[in-house]
Amino acid sequence: MINQQIEDVGSNDVQKGVFWFRHDLRLHDQPAIAELCKAVSQVTFTYILDDKCFNEAAFGFSPMGKHRHTFLLQTLSDLKQQLNQRGHELLILKGNTAECIVQLLNAGGYTHLGVSQHCGFDETAQLNTVKRFFNTLRVIETPTFGLFDAEVLPFDIEDMPDVFSPFRRKVEKHCTPLPVQERIAQLPDGFMPNIDKQYILDIESSLPKPSPSSFIGGESAALKHLETYLFDWKAAATYKETRNTLDTWKDSTKLSAWLANGSLSAREVIRQVQRFEQTIEKNDSTYWIYFELLWREFFHWLQCKYGAKWFRFSGIQGRKPTTCHDPETFSRWCKGETGYPIVDACMRQLAETGYMSNRGRQLVASCFVHELRQDWRYGAAWFEHQLIDYDVGSNWGNWLYLAGVGSDPRGHRQFNLQKQTEIYDPDGRFRKAWL
Ligand SMILES: Cc1cc2nc3c(=O)[nH]c(=O)nc-3n(C[C@H](O)[C@H](O)[C@H](O)COP(=O)(O)OP(=O)(O)OC[C@H]3O[C@@H](n4cnc5c(N)ncnc54)[C@H](O)[C@@H]3O)c2cc1C
């Protein structure tokens, strides 16, 4: 039975909270929910799916394509089930985020809003707007995205290194990942406000048919995959040697999509990798998973330092590249018709599955910027549309880096496509599979 009460606006003594899920779609390791629950006696759990995700944007297509959309709906459906098992509902709203949040806050008479802190430019702006317009609402913001929070980092975010290596050295010397929050034993009572039906999304009737994709959204699938990768396949023991492979499911962790929408916690990943190290094997490969998660961490905090510059043509260096946008060249790259077989194979893999290996991403981005001489922002926006694991920090940060206007100290990193093909697809199997 869903444990919730009917709207109760006006009873001032009740501390009523709404938890706004954004990129933290899970109940495990959820200190943001824990913090809110300490302060309130009734709670609503909500998620807002913004129409903006599906409307054509500045680059000529929508920010969210079909792969990530499907993955997100699966994730929400799983989250709803997890909440139902705890006697709660998930109120999924659709429309314009600002309009939905105003509807919700006005209808609910809330005293508190709980939310995970997120360094994304839009995410920060959204929350600032809410704080400005609802200035009596107590906003409890808790960091859940990464391994650390701003308080434990050994520098102020404005002074953080712009280059990964000094960032990593300082972090490794002074910080250990924050502990995992244990599951909350007792959630407060549920509360369901009266919201205009036009804003409510019925997740069950919105779920598309299951696709053949290997990625299934939701924290249940995420935790299962983490366990399988570590303890059934024991693949972490060889991660460093295999991570650059173009197309093999077990050769890298494949955790990115769940990490990106927060259905998996990075701290939980580290906890399980440590368990693997204690019970099975500890070596360079197991350390390297932590190393790669530090890249994620680096880009997450760096976007906070640079705000709107994260998306500018001249990047965080303020130096305009000499490339430009040609719609026809761009379209050929998107469709995998550039004439560079390794690039075309990767782009078709992306279109079909919503995923591409890290090596593949580096090659297609390098080709886009150097061989095709295109405006890097179109490439980044196309990745945003296509990737199942799209994350604003990692995607735009890696693109800035490869376009030479981000955090790469070498500035001009062009991959030799011929040589890379010989190393990573020597027998042509990958090209054959996708072309
Ligand atoms: C142009 C470009 C765009 C990218 N866009 C994204 C994106 O939108 N979302 C995203 O999660 N990753 C992005 N990456 C990083 C990386 O390619 C993916 O994280 C990785 O391929 C996902 O597969 P995996 O989970 O098997 O990675 P693994 O090799 O198993 O790595 C483990 C985890 O470490 C993190 N990680 C690994 N490499 C990087 C990296 N270079 N930067 C940041 N984090 C990293 C990811 O969270 C990943 O899941 C991008 C890389 C490039 C070159």
The ligand as an ORCA input file, in Angstrom:
! r2SCAN-3c Opt
* xyz 0 1
  C      34.729     13.060    -27.024
  C      34.381     12.280    -25.792
  C      33.126     12.416    -25.221
  C      32.786     11.717    -24.050
  N      31.539     11.862    -23.500
  C      31.224     11.220    -22.354
  C      29.961     11.376    -21.746
  O      29.089     12.142    -22.207
  N      29.689     10.662    -20.622
  C      30.618      9.835    -20.045
  O      30.330      9.211    -19.027
  N      31.840      9.702    -20.587
  C      32.182     10.357    -21.719
  N      33.421     10.181    -22.260
  C      34.425      9.416    -21.517
  C      34.537      7.917    -21.870
  O      34.645      7.748    -23.245
  C      33.363      7.085    -21.335
  O      33.153      7.376    -19.979
  C      33.657      5.590    -21.455
  O      33.936      5.251    -22.775
  C      32.452      4.821    -20.958
  O      32.661      3.436    -21.039
  P      32.985      2.596    -19.743
  O      31.991      2.872    -18.685
  O      33.155      1.187    -20.146
  O      34.364      3.252    -19.299
  P      35.560      2.651    -18.416
  O      36.783      2.642    -19.251
  O      35.170      1.391    -17.791
  O      35.779      3.757    -17.287
  C      35.161      3.686    -16.000
  C      34.421      4.985    -15.747
  O      35.344      6.065    -15.679
  C      34.771      7.249    -16.237
  N      35.604      7.670    -17.387
  C      36.392      6.900    -18.169
  N      37.039      7.656    -19.083
  C      36.635      8.926    -18.886
  C      36.934     10.174    -19.498
  N      37.797     10.277    -20.522
  N      36.305     11.283    -19.047
  C      35.444     11.230    -18.015
  N      35.134     10.082    -17.384
  C      35.711      8.945    -17.805
  C      33.373      6.870    -16.692
  O      32.467      7.212    -15.687
  C      33.463      5.358    -16.873
  O      32.229      4.702    -16.730
  C      33.768     10.870    -23.444
  C      35.026     10.743    -24.039
  C      35.329     11.429    -25.202
  C      36.692     11.256    -25.804
*
